[in-house]
Amino acid sequence: MNSRVKLFGHPLHPMLIVYPLGLLSVAVIFDLIFMGTKNTTFPIVSYWMITAGLIGGLLAALVGFTEWLAIPNDSRAKTIGLYHRLGNLVIVLLFAGSWWLRTGDPNHVPSTVAFTLSLLGFGLALVTGWLGGELVYRLGVGVDHGANVNAPNSLTDKEASTNTGGGTPKHAGRTTTR
């Protein structure tokens, strides 16, 4: 299933998710470092990483929702995509709660509840990331039709199934049914 929202020939959603995923994950790591060192620079940086991660997460969610709408109804991919989407919404809400609880402290030091919310969001991100991988690598969502190891550059107007040399790929023409 070809992606609907692209930038320079590549699906935009996977490009966008790396930022919130990285920012929110490292915020948890910085909170752990703060707990070990008591250096108040870490929770300040963590707070702003969560801020940027939430903004990036909302942008990725908007594009992801657009992609999800294009998945055929009554398919396994639609169901997995729904779980992926709802899980990511919960992650954003957990980190938003953590962010909000930190705003009253001038150094943005997380309370136990704020840290727990972030930690839960971090753990859930592992699950929803796996679900996203299932959508792409197992179910082919967002993958160009005819993608192969000899496909032309995505900046050209040629279809991915166009062979640019090197012989016929081993998987060319292979179909599977499930």
N, C-alpha and C positions, 0 to 999 in steps of 0.2 A: 504494500500500500504506500504509494508515493506521498511524501509530505506536502502539505498545502501552504505552509508558511516557510519561505526559504530566503536565505541571504547568500548571494554569490553561488547559487546552485546547491547549497547545503541546508538541511533543516535547521531552523532557528532555535527551536526548543532545546536541543541538546547543548547548543552553544550558550544559552542563557542559564541553564541549571547549574553549571559548574561554579558560578559566582556565589549564589546564595548557599549552595551546599558547602563550598569551601569556607566562606565567611562564618556561617553558623557553626560549623564543626570546629574551626579554629577558636572561635569564641569560647567554646566549652573547654578546650585545651588551655586557653589563657586563664580561665577561671581556676582550673586545677593548678596551674603554675602559681597563681596568686595565693591559693590556699597553702601551698608549700613554702612560698617565699614571703608572703605578706607585703609584697611590693605593689603599691596602689596604682602603678601605671597599668598593670595588667587588666584590672576590671574596667578602667576607663576605655582602654582599647577594645576590650571585649564588648562593651556597651555600644560603641560605634560600629563594630563589626556586625553586631546584631541588627543595628539600625539599617546598615547598607544591605545586609542579607535579607531583611524583611522586604525592602523595596525591590531588590532583585527577584525575590521569591514571588512577589505579586506579578511582576512583569513576566516571569517564566510561566506562571499559572495562567495568565491571560492567553499566551501563545499555545500552551498545552491544552487548554480548554478548546480553543479553535481546532486544534488537531484532533482532539477526542470527538468532536462533533462529526468529523468526517469518517470515523470508523463505522463500519456497517453495524446496524442494530442486530441484536440476537447473535452476536459473535462472542467468542471467548475473549477476544481483544477488547471489546467494548466493556465487558465486565472487569477485566484486569485493569483497564484504563480508569474505570470508575473507582476501584480500590486505590489505585495509584494517586488519583486526583484527591479523593477524600482524605487519604493519609497525609498528603502534602498540605492540605488545608489545616489539618490538626497540628502539623509541625509548625506552620506559620502562627497559629493561635498559641501554641505552647511558648514559642520564642517571643511572641508579642507580649504575653503575660509576664515572662521573665524580664523583658525590656521595661515594661511598665513598672514592675516592682523595684527596679533599680533606679528609676528616675528621681526618687526622693533623696537619694544619697549623693552628695557632691562628688564622691569618687566612684559612684555607680557600683559599689561593692554589692555582690549578690547575697540576698538572704538565703537561708536554706531552701525555702520554697522557690525562689527565683532560680537557684542553681538546679534544683530538682526538675523544674519545668524545662530548662535547657537540656539537661541530661536525657529526659524522656524524649524530647524533640530529636536529639542526636541519635538515640536508639531507633526511633521510628524511621528516621531518614535512611537507615541501613535497609529496612524492609521496603520502603517505597522506592529506593534506588534499585533494589533487586527487581521489583515489579516493573519499573521502567526498562530495565535490561530485558526482562521477559517479553515486553511489548516489542522491542526492537530486534533482539537477537533470536528469539524463538518464533515470534508471530509476524515479524517483518514489517511492523508499523513504522512508517517514515523512511523505508528503504526504497530506492529507485527501482522501478520495474526493470528486470533484466540486468541488475547489478552483477558485475563479474570482475575478476582480477585484471582484465584487460580493457575495462570500460574507459571511454574517453574522459578527458578533464571535464569537471562539472561546469566550468566557465564557458564551454562550447555549447552550441545549440544541438549537439548530437545526443541521441538517446543513450542511456547507459548500456543497453544491449548491443550497441554498435561495437564491433570488435576492431581494435586498433592495431592488430598485429600480434605476433607471438602464438599463433595457432588458436584453435578453439578451446576455450576453458573446459576443464573436465566436467563441470557442473552445468554447462550450457544445455538448455533444453530439458533438463531434468525437472520432473514435476513430482510432487508428493501429495498424497491425500491423507487426511486425518479424520 
